[in-house]
């Protein structure tokens, strides 16, 4: 399947470009970026042309992979969906639930396949852990703690304007909710309070009656950088295995291959746009909580 890549930032360089080149049944046709000066070097490194016109790229491909900020992605993916192009999207698919639902309606109407790249959900060890968790009864709940330090000089995402503006809720929050939904089932509702800076603390109430919590920051002390996703219950504790280092391209390749398979079979992917829209709705619900006066302050 002929793919185009939209985006030229660090995520495109680390994951999308190498992944699309490595993926089976995928041909990377070319790259378009909002900054032509960055598109050309990335395209050259991957051995494909840089397009100076998005419509021209769409005309030459059957699917599009997006590595751009969520608000930009929602607009550009809508154009791709209307054109009948399959969608490999990054999370979150949008920062506005209305825009996310509009994109879903367009993709559904055009009959295109979609996969949202929730990175950990494409790790073999994580998938095994999720399968084991689903096969184990008696979970009471779980938690995700993700503290990172984007301000560190060597962090490739530290200069990302949208991450600074939206904070951890919208960047790492989608991953956390995806993991908890995968293991404990759909979330019926959630609440949120804020801490210092972009710290956010979520309490999720699952349809099953279980409760999970999420603690996030992207600008914490470097010494406190930490990730943990754990379930607890009658079987004790079960912690998600760590993500392998330097595997972003391999994981993106898996996502692209599974998008191709869904496009051919017509079967929806577990992590399709419908799931991506639900994540956006939950994040927006949390954001509404954070805007309430009683949600401001230090938590935990």
DALIN-V215276 format. One record per residue. N is the residue number from 0. RES is the residue in three letters. PSI is psi in whole degrees, 0 to 359 (999 if undefined). OMEGA is omega in whole degrees, -180 to 180 (none if undefined). BURIAL is I if it has 24 or more other C-alpha atoms within 12 Angstrom, else O. Layout:
N|RES|PSI|OMEGA|BURIAL, N|RES|PSI|OMEGA|BURIAL
This chain:
0|UNK|137|-178|I, 1|UNK|121|-177|I, 2|UNK|146|166|I, 3|UNK|150|178|I, 4|UNK|129|176|I, 5|UNK|114|-179|I, 6|UNK|145|-176|I, 7|UNK|10|-177|I, 8|UNK|191|-178|I, 9|UNK|323|-179|I, 10|UNK|324|175|I, 11|UNK|322|-179|I, 12|UNK|320|-175|I, 13|UNK|324|-172|I, 14|UNK|300|-169|I, 15|UNK|311|-179|I, 16|UNK|301|179|I, 17|UNK|323|-178|I, 18|UNK|317|-180|I, 19|UNK|327|176|I, 20|UNK|322|-175|I, 21|UNK|338|-172|I, 22|UNK|139|175|I, 23|UNK|148|-179|O, 24|UNK|20|-180|O, 25|UNK|135|172|I, 26|UNK|117|176|I, 27|UNK|115|-174|I, 28|UNK|322|-178|I, 29|UNK|178|-174|I, 30|UNK|139|170|I, 31|UNK|137|177|I, 32|UNK|157|179|I, 33|UNK|341|177|I, 34|UNK|98|-176|O, 35|UNK|328|-180|O, 36|UNK|339|177|O, 37|UNK|335|-179|I, 38|UNK|319|-176|I, 39|UNK|312|179|I, 40|UNK|320|179|O, 41|UNK|317|179|I, 42|UNK|318|179|I, 43|UNK|319|-179|O, 44|UNK|335|-179|O, 45|UNK|355|178|I, 46|UNK|31|179|O, 47|UNK|163|-180|I, 48|UNK|155|171|I, 49|UNK|126|178|I, 50|UNK|142|175|I, 51|UNK|4|-179|O, 52|UNK|121|-178|O, 53|UNK|319|-180|I, 54|UNK|325|178|O, 55|UNK|321|177|O, 56|UNK|314|179|I, 57|UNK|323|-178|I, 58|UNK|338|-175|O, 59|UNK|359|-172|I, 60|UNK|168|175|I, 61|UNK|343|-178|I, 62|UNK|155|-180|I, 63|UNK|134|173|I, 64|UNK|136|-174|I, 65|UNK|131|175|I, 66|UNK|62|-177|I, 67|UNK|165|178|I, 68|UNK|152|-172|I, 69|UNK|320|180|I, 70|UNK|322|177|I, 71|UNK|317|-180|I, 72|UNK|315|-177|I, 73|UNK|319|-179|I, 74|UNK|314|-175|I, 75|UNK|326|177|I, 76|UNK|328|176|I, 77|UNK|316|178|I, 78|UNK|320|179|I, 79|UNK|319|-180|I, 80|UNK|316|179|I, 81|UNK|329|179|I, 82|UNK|359|177|I, 83|UNK|23|-179|I, 84|UNK|136|177|I, 85|UNK|153|-168|I, 86|UNK|123|169|I, 87|UNK|104|-169|I, 88|UNK|154|173|I, 89|UNK|162|178|I, 90|UNK|150|-15|I, 91|UNK|155|-176|I, 92|UNK|341|177|I, 93|UNK|171|172|I, 94|UNK|1|178|I, 95|UNK|121|-179|I, 96|UNK|325|179|I, 97|UNK|317|178|O, 98|UNK|322|179|I, 99|UNK|317|-180|I, 100|UNK|325|176|I, 101|UNK|318|178|I, 102|UNK|317|178|I, 103|UNK|316|-180|I, 104|UNK|320|180|O, 105|UNK|317|180|I, 106|UNK|319|178|I, 107|UNK|316|-180|I, 108|UNK|327|-179|O, 109|UNK|351|180|O, 110|UNK|30|-179|I, 111|UNK|151|177|I, 112|UNK|155|179|I, 113|UNK|146|173|I, 114|UNK|134|176|I, 115|UNK|130|-172|I, 116|UNK|76|168|I, 117|UNK|99|-162|I, 118|UNK|309|-175|I, 119|UNK|335|-177|I, 120|UNK|355|178|I, 121|UNK|9|176|I, 122|UNK|128|-178|I, 123|UNK|314|-178|O, 124|UNK|324|178|O, 125|UNK|320|178|I, 126|UNK|321|177|O, 127|UNK|317|179|O, 128|UNK|317|179|I, 129|UNK|316|179|I, 130|UNK|319|179|O, 131|UNK|320|180|O, 132|UNK|319|180|I, 133|UNK|333|180|O, 134|UNK|2|-179|O, 135|UNK|128|179|O, 136|UNK|160|171|O, 137|UNK|19|174|O, 138|UNK|136|176|I, 139|UNK|332|-179|I, 140|UNK|200|-179|I, 141|UNK|179|178|I, 142|UNK|155|171|I, 143|UNK|128|172|I, 144|UNK|126|180|I, 145|UNK|103|179|I, 146|UNK|118|179|I, 147|UNK|173|-175|I, 148|UNK|81|-179|I, 149|UNK|342|-178|I, 150|UNK|353|178|O, 151|UNK|138|-174|O, 152|UNK|329|-176|O, 153|UNK|7|-180|O, 154|UNK|119|-176|O, 155|UNK|345|-177|O, 156|UNK|5|-176|I, 157|UNK|335|-178|O, 158|UNK|9|-177|O, 159|UNK|110|-177|O, 160|UNK|318|-174|O, 161|UNK|328|178|O, 162|UNK|323|176|I, 163|UNK|320|-177|O, 164|UNK|316|-173|O, 165|UNK|333|178|I, 166|UNK|187|-174|I, 167|UNK|327|-178|I, 168|UNK|315|-174|I, 169|UNK|344|-179|I, 170|UNK|299|179|I, 171|UNK|342|177|I, 172|UNK|317|178|I, 173|UNK|320|178|I, 174|UNK|315|-178|I, 175|UNK|313|-180|I, 176|UNK|322|178|I, 177|UNK|316|-180|I, 178|UNK|317|-178|I, 179|UNK|323|176|I, 180|UNK|321|-179|I, 181|UNK|327|-174|I, 182|UNK|325|-175|I, 183|UNK|355|178|I, 184|UNK|177|-175|I, 185|UNK|149|177|I, 186|UNK|126|180|I, 187|UNK|320|-179|I, 188|UNK|164|176|I, 189|UNK|164|176|I, 190|UNK|164|-175|I, 191|UNK|146|169|I, 192|UNK|157|-179|I, 193|UNK|160|175|I, 194|UNK|221|178|I, 195|UNK|143|177|O, 196|UNK|235|-179|O, 197|UNK|14|178|I, 198|UNK|136|176|I, 199|UNK|142|-179|I, 200|UNK|121|-178|I, 201|UNK|144|169|I, 202|UNK|119|-176|I, 203|UNK|135|178|I, 204|UNK|112|-176|I, 205|UNK|154|179|I, 206|UNK|328|-179|O, 207|UNK|347|-176|O, 208|UNK|350|177|O, 209|UNK|159|-180|I, 210|UNK|138|176|I, 211|UNK|161|-179|I, 212|UNK|154|180|I, 213|UNK|134|174|I, 214|UNK|126|-172|I, 215|UNK|145|162|I, 216|UNK|148|176|I, 217|UNK|357|-177|I, 218|UNK|44|178|I, 219|UNK|177|176|I, 220|UNK|134|-179|O, 221|UNK|324|-179|O, 222|UNK|342|-179|O, 223|UNK|9|178|O, 224|UNK|131|-170|O, 225|UNK|145|172|O, 226|UNK|136|175|I, 227|UNK|132|171|I, 228|UNK|118|-172|I, 229|UNK|140|171|I, 230|UNK|153|176|I, 231|UNK|152|-180|I, 232|UNK|207|-175|O, 233|UNK|335|178|O, 234|UNK|0|-178|O, 235|UNK|226|-179|O, 236|UNK|146|175|O, 237|UNK|119|-176|I, 238|UNK|135|179|I, 239|UNK|135|179|I, 240|UNK|154|-178|O, 241|UNK|149|176|O, 242|UNK|135|179|O, 243|UNK|142|-180|O, 244|UNK|143|173|O, 245|UNK|27|-174|O, 246|UNK|11|-173|O, 247|UNK|316|-179|I, 248|UNK|318|179|I, 249|UNK|320|-179|I, 250|UNK|321|177|I, 251|UNK|322|178|I, 252|UNK|318|178|I, 253|UNK|316|180|I, 254|UNK|318|180|I, 255|UNK|318|179|I, 256|UNK|322|180|I, 257|UNK|329|174|I, 258|UNK|316|178|I, 259|UNK|315|-179|I, 260|UNK|319|179|I, 261|UNK|322|179|I, 262|UNK|323|-179|I, 263|UNK|316|-175|O, 264|UNK|333|-174|O, 265|UNK|0|179|O, 266|UNK|137|179|O, 267|UNK|149|176|I, 268|UNK|149|178|I, 269|UNK|328|-178|I, 270|UNK|48|-179|I, 271|UNK|187|-178|I, 272|UNK|326|180|I, 273|UNK|316|177|I, 274|UNK|317|179|I, 275|UNK|322|178|I, 276|UNK|320|179|I, 277|UNK|321|177|I, 278|UNK|317|178|I, 279|UNK|319|179|I, 280|UNK|319|179|I, 281|UNK|319|178|I, 282|UNK|321|178|I, 283|UNK|323|176|I, 284|UNK|317|177|I, 285|UNK|318|180|I, 286|UNK|322|177|I, 287|UNK|319|177|O, 288|UNK|319|-177|I, 289|UNK|337|-179|I, 290|UNK|351|178|O, 291|UNK|141|-176|O, 292|UNK|323|-177|O, 293|UNK|348|-179|O, 294|UNK|358|-178|O, 295|UNK|138|179|O, 296|UNK|197|-179|O, 297|UNK|133|-178|O, 298|UNK|141|171|O, 299|UNK|999|none|O
